[in-house]
Each structure stands twice: as structure tokens, then as C-alpha cells.
């Protein structure tokens, strides 16, 4: 699905800020705690996985994604995962925060039973072995499918319908589109595909190349 997280290649955001060599990992102490809380929430508490976390990020509304900063959106996604797994009631975090500010607010009742996904990966990590030979080889011209799936996808909008060249056949990996929804790993080959910036954003674009790792099911032979 197209989501707020699919911002790559869109206009109106200004220049990218280049990190400085001495930039701290976490600008504020709370960011480190948010990082740790989200990792704990993702696996052990909510029973969800990395792809489900990415889907939660993309499911946030514009305010929750943009206005609270990078680690703020991590916390918002963690809250969403906890509510979807029925660990927290919807609105529970907001009610507790308002109560801590001294407001009189009714706390929503806790869910009676959790709804953690009954799903376990076949192995650690995301790399898998695929018996079938890769469909494409280095040097092949391929086109990213021009489609907008209803669920999660890692095929970004600015590549859809665009043609590039395979530069590396990467190790096979589980497919985020199904893994995020606990519908199976569907492991498949992954390709590093190089695109010309002018093919993506028009002849007036600055000239450079964009390389994206794309799953086999995202691609078709270039016509």
C-alpha cells in the first residue's frame, strides 16, 4: 500500500541533512529508551516481527509519523503493535499521559485476551535458501511492476513502472509483503537494480544512479 513512509523521491521536504562525523547515536536520552522499548515490543511483547513493525510505521497517520520525530514515530508504531496484539487498549497510552499531567480522564479497560500472532519464522534472520535458479542475471534489464498492493510492500512508489539494470544477484530473503501479515515467508531471490535518476524524475533531474534491492516478485523483464 502507499503510505506516509513512502516519501522517497517526493518533493517539498528540502535538502537532506548530512550527518556529522561526531553526531551522537541518540540526540536525547529518551531516544535510546524508545529504541530499546520498540525492540522489546516488536518481538517479545507483541509477538510481531520487523516487517510488521515497518508496516505499523507506514500505517501511522501523518501527524504521528512526522510531528514526533524519528524515535517518536518508533514509539507510535510500538503502541500500534501493542494495540493490534490486544496488549494495550486503544487510547490507553494517551489516557495515561493525560492522567500524569493531572487531568481527570477515564482509563480504557484492559483487553481481556491478547491477540498475538500465532506465527514463528523457520529460521533466524531474513536470509533463506531458494532452490530455484534466479530469473535474472547481472546485466539484465528489468522493470519494476507498476502496481500498488493493498497490504505491506517494500516496492517504493518512485520505482514502479521504471526500468533499470540488474547489477548484483543478492542472497534470497523472506518476502516482507507476506511476512508483515504473518502469511508465510515466501522466500525469493533479491536483485540490486540500478536506475538512472532521469528515468525516475525526468530529464531535468540531477544526473546520478539509484540502486535498490528488489524482490523477484516486484520485477518483470523489460520490454
N, C-alpha and C positions, 0 to 999 in steps of 0.2 A: 504494500500500500504506500501511497505517497504520504509522507509525514513531515512534521516540523523538523525532524532530524535530517531530512534530505535537503540540506541547504547548499551543498556544493554546487558551484557554478552559477548560483543566483546572484543578482546584483543588489546593490543598496546597503552593503554591510561595511564598506570602507576597506582599507588595506589590511592585510593580515599582519598582526603584531608578531615580530620575530623575537623568540625567547632570547634572553641574555645568558651568557655562559654561567653566571653566578646566580641565576634565578632559582629560588628555593622550590623544592618539590611541592610543598604546601605553603601558600602565602599566609594562611592563618591557621592556628591550631585546630579550629573546628573542622577544617577541610580534611585533615588527617583522620579525625574521628569519623567524619562522613564516609570517607573511603573505606575504613575498616567496617563500619556498620553495614554498608552496602554489600561488601563481600560476604559478610556473615549472613545477611538477609537472603542473598541470592541463592546460596546453596543449603546451608544447614537449617535455616528457619522456614523459608517459604517453599523449599523443595524445587526451586526453579533453576534454570541454567543461564549461561552467559548470553545465549541468543534470546532467551525470554527477557532478560534484562534489557538488551538492546531494543527489543520490541516494546517494552514498557517505556523506555526513553522516547521512542518515536510516537507513542500513544498519548504523551502529555499534551495538554493544551499549550497555546503559545506563551501564556504568562508563566506557567510552571516550567517551561523549557528555557525561556530566555531571561526572565527577570530575576531569577535567583542565582545566576552564575553557574559555572561548570559543576561544582560539587553540590550546589543547591539542587540542580536537576537530578543528580545521582540520588539525593535523599528523596526527592519527589517520586522517582522511579522505584526506589526501595519501598516507599509507602504504598505505591500502586501494587507491587508484587505481593505485599503482605495482605492487602485488602482482597486481591484476587484469590489468594490462598486461604481466605477467611481466618487469618490470624488476627487481623485488626478489623474492626467495623469501619465502614466508610464514614469519614468525618471524625474519627476518634482522635487523630493527631491534632487537628485544628481545635477540637473541643478542649483537649488537654492544654494546648498552648494558650488558649483564651483564659482558661481557669488559672493558669500560672501567672497571668497578667492581672489577676484579681477580678475577672468578670464572673458573673453568675451564669453558668451555662450547664445544660443537662448533658451528661456523658452518654453517648450511644451505648446500648448493651453490647457486650462482647459476643462474637459469634458462638453458637452452641457447638459447632463441629468444624474442624478445619477442612479445607478443600485442596490440600497439597496434591500436585500431580502424581499419579502412580506411574512413575517413569524413571528408568535408570539407564544411563549410557552403557554401551557394550565394552567400553574401554576408557581409560583416562585421556584427557585432552581432546582435540578435534581431528587429528590426523588419523586416517584409516587406510586400509589396503583395498584396492579395487582390482578385480581380476581382469576386467575388460581393458583392452588397449585404449589409449586416448584417441578421441575422434580427430583431434587436430594436432599439428606438429608445428615446430618453430618455423616461422616464415609464412604460415597460412593466414590469409585474410578472412576475418570473421566479422559478423555483425551482431551487436547486442540486440536481443529481442525488444521490440517496441511494444511493451505491454506493462500494465500496472496491476499487479496481483492484488487480491483482496486482503491477503494476510501479510506477514512479515517478508521482507526481501532485502538482500544486500546489493541488488542491482540499482544503482543510483539513477535518478531521473535524467541527468545530463548525458548519460551514455546510451540511453535507449534509442534504438534505431540508427546508431552510429557505427561506422566500420573502422576497424583497426587491424593490427598485425600481431600475431602470437610471437612473443619473444622468449618465453620460458614455459615449459610444462611443469607446473608445481606438483608437490605431493597431493594425493587425494585427501579430501576432508569431508566431514559430515555437512549436510546442506542446512544452512540456517533457516531457510524458509519453512521447513517442516520441523526441525529441531526446536525452534522457538515455540511451537504449538504442541510439542510432545506427540508428533505424528510419525516418528521414526527418524533414523539418522540419514537414510538415503545418501550415503557417501558417494561422491563422484569426483572426477578429475577437475583440477583447477588450473587456469591458464593466466599467465601475466600477459596482458594485451596492451599494446602501445597505440595511443590515439594522437593525432595532430590537433593541437588546440584550435586551429582554424576550421577543422571539420566539426568541432564541438560548438564553437561560439561565433563562427562566421569569419569572413576574410579580413575583417578589421581587428581581430583579436591579436594580442601579443603572441609571437611565434614561440611555442615550446611544445614538449611532448608530455602527455599524461599517461601513466602506466597504472592499470587497475587489475587486481586479481579477480577473475570472473569464473563462476562455476559453469560446468559443461551445459547445464540446462538453461543457462542465460544466453547461450550463443547459438548461432546458425552460420553455415558457410556463406561468405559474402557472394552476392550475385554478380 
